[in-house]
């Protein structure tokens, strides 16, 4: 009976925390139901009934079709490159032995505490030297590799028994075949976790598009949202509608991959 009561309190606490986290999104959704330009009051629903006018106006003013396409291209490009580089580097750090291996691992971990904003000036100069400013390359290449992804894949590879690789090696499989045909299929939870972290992070990124691009053709979702922010006043229903529109894709992506995401988090970091 005590454990049942304890479990009920745990569930209640989790529900309260979930409600607290979802509260801003609920407020944004309710605010978006007011007509564009209206003065939002502290009421649960609009006085004159729900209106989709803010969504229609936000969709056209924000150029969300182009913004969705650009953000999807950038997010998938960065995610694909990070999965590729993280799998190779993580496998090397988990299975191969070479001089300076621990030093390389320490450098990878040290890179996690260096903010991207600190490196923006040298990165900008390199991109300008390579004529990549105002291109998709400027939004994708600077973070083609990531210390978090490398460490995540290394930790997950350590949880896979070495005997599987030894058996494959006895059958004549090369290291490349072992990695791509054995380890990566078994690492689906870690790959999905890395995909979700990277995709959502790139979808929500404003800094790189703001610094490295000026062309309207390269507008991303976050730049489209920033255009709704005015200097002295805001059309809150319009802005909240734009926020809800921009949240839907990443919410769907997370819902689809949440089971693998939870499994990847739970099974990573078991070994040192």
Secondary structure, DSSP 8 states (H G I E B T S, - for coil): -HHHHHHHHHHHHHHHHHHHHHHHHHHHHHHTTS-TT----S-SS-TT----HHHHHHHHHTTHHHHHHHHHHHHHHHHHHHHHHHHHHHHHHHH---TTHHHHHHHHHHGGGS-GGGGHHHHHHHHHHTT-TTSHHHHHGGGSS-HHHHHHHHHHHHTS-HHHHHHHHHTT--HHHHIIIIIHHHTHHHHHHHHHHHHHHHHT--HHHHHH---GGG--HHHHHHTT--SS---HHHHHHHHHHHHHHHHHHHHHHHHHHHHHHHTSSS--
